[in-house]
Amino acid sequence: FFFQAEDGIRDIGVTGVQTCALPIYNYPTMMYAMLYAHRRNIPYFLMSESHLREPRAVWRRVGKEPIIRAIVRNAAGCLPTGTWAREYLLHYGARPDRLTFFPNVPDVEALDRKAQELATRRGEVRRDLGLGDWPVVLYVGRLVEFKRVDLLIEAFAKVASRSSARLAIVGDGLQRPRLKALAKQLGIADRILFKGFVEPAEVSLWYAAADLMVLPSVGETWSVAVLESLASGLPVVTTDTVGAAADAIIDPAVGSIVRTGEVDALAEAIAARLETGTDRNLVRARWGTMRERFRYEAVAHNLLAAVRLAVDEQRAGHEI
């Protein structure tokens, strides 16, 4: 198999006709791997998070189209992370019967178990994190431009005028100084906690302590944070260009999807959730079906079935 690695392609075992390459085409090394596989009749799979709702320049779409169509056409199968990625691959010529649901997922079962354990001592967790009795709106992620945390702060300023809520921002990045300046400018610096980077093992504490998670990104292809939050029983407000939204937020009880870039809509969705309150048991119950789809075992089963089909077809071709 060939897999994507941060430093390119890593060969972890080649066994004749059973070899498959699973690259992502974003990097030149991935392109070379697919060309290599195609020329040597090695089946490869294309994994993609991309979707057509991402804002893109026309020249970029036109320039990439013939390349993507060739990559998709030559693939033994495609692995869309969700519904919107499936639409994207179909747009570029993928065969519907060769699309396998392959989401980028956290360990939803472990998160569920952790959330249930933390629920029994939520008051203690909140005290340890320095949180009072007020509702907590949570953001988890990098502080980079496309995440649009500035819109969240602007929306929260509207919410703060009629609520005692606080905003906890867990994550760090180059946007942090500008975001802190914005909070000060809007007069809500004392209502926002910039926690900075938190070790992954500790993020569950914040999901347990919060009342709502908000992701205001523009054009985010997926979002593991959305799945982490829902797997922890915490409802989510996100935008209609976050790829995971179409597959993870399938019930109004677990979250809301608002139009990208609309501060007023974001503020109203946050305020409505805070006024209703958070019923973690309800979120957990309503998201149960989705949790099954996102389990590691389910995702691995889907991938294995797709690879077996490709290998069997290649063996049959060699025998002919």
C-alpha positions, 0 to 999 in steps of 0.5 A, a space after each residue: 500500500 502507499 499512503 500519504 505521509 507528511 514527507 511524501 509517500 511511504 511504501 509500507 509493503 508491496 505484494 504483486 497484484 494486491 498492491 493499491 495506492 491510496 494518495 491524496 492529490 494535493 501534493 506533487 508526490 501524490 501525483 507521481 504516485 498515481 502516475 506510477 500506479 496507473 502506468 504499472 496497472 496498480 489500482 489506487 484509491 483517491 480520498 477527497 474532502 473537497 466540495 463544490 461549496 468552497 469559494 474558488 477563483 474561476 481560473 483555479 477551477 478551470 485549470 484543475 478540472 482536466 487534471 482532476 477528471 483524469 485522476 478520478 477516471 483512472 482510480 480504482 475507486 474513490 473515498 469521499 469523506 462525506 456527502 459533499 465530497 461525494 458530490 464533488 467526485 461525481 462532478 468530476 466523473 467518478 462512478 457511483 458504484 465505486 464511491 466508498 464513504 470514508 470520513 476523517 474521524 476521531 475515536 467517537 466511541 472513546 469520546 462518548 465514554 469519556 463524555 459520560 465519565 466527565 458528566 458525573 463530575 462536570 461541576 468539578 471540571 468547570 471549577 478546575 478550568 476556572 469557569 463560573 456558573 455562566 453558560 460557555 460557548 466554545 471554539 476549538 481549532 486553529 486561529 487562522 483566517 478561514 476559521 473566521 473566529 472574528 465573526 464568532 467574536 462579533 456574533 458573541 458580542 451581540 449575544 453578550 448584550 443579553 446573556 451572561 455567557 462566556 466564550 472560550 477559545 481553545 487553540 492558537 495561531 497567528 490571528 490571536 493578537 488581532 482577535 484579542 484586539 477585536 474583543 477589546 474593541 467590542 468591549 467584551 475582552 472580559 467575557 472571552 477566555 483565550 486558552 491557547 493550545 491545549 493538549 489533545 487529551 485535555 480537549 474533552 474537558 472543554 467539551 464536557 464543560 461547555 454548553 455549545 460549540 461553534 465553528 464559523 469557518 468559511 470553506 472548510 472541507 471537513 471538520 474533526 472538531 464538529 465530530 468530536 463535539 457531537 461525540 461528546 454530547 455537545 451541540 454544534 452551530 456551524 456554517 453551510 460551507 463546513 463539509 462535516 455539517 451535511 453528514 454530522 448535523 442531521 437532527 435539529 436537536 444536535 446542532 444548527 447550520 447557518 449561512 456562511 459569513 452572516 454575523 446576525 444569523 450566527 448570533 441568533 443561532 447561538 442565542 437560541 441554543 443558550 436559551 434552550 439549554 443543553 440536554 446532553 442525553 438528548 444529543 447523545 441519543 439523537 446522534 447515536 445512528 451517526 456515531 455508528 457510521 463514524 466508528 473506526 470499525 465501520 469505516 475500516 470495513 468500508 475501506 476493506 470491502 472496496 480494496 478487496 473488490 479492486 484486488 479481485 478485479 485486478 487478479 481476474 484481469 491478470 488471469 485473462 
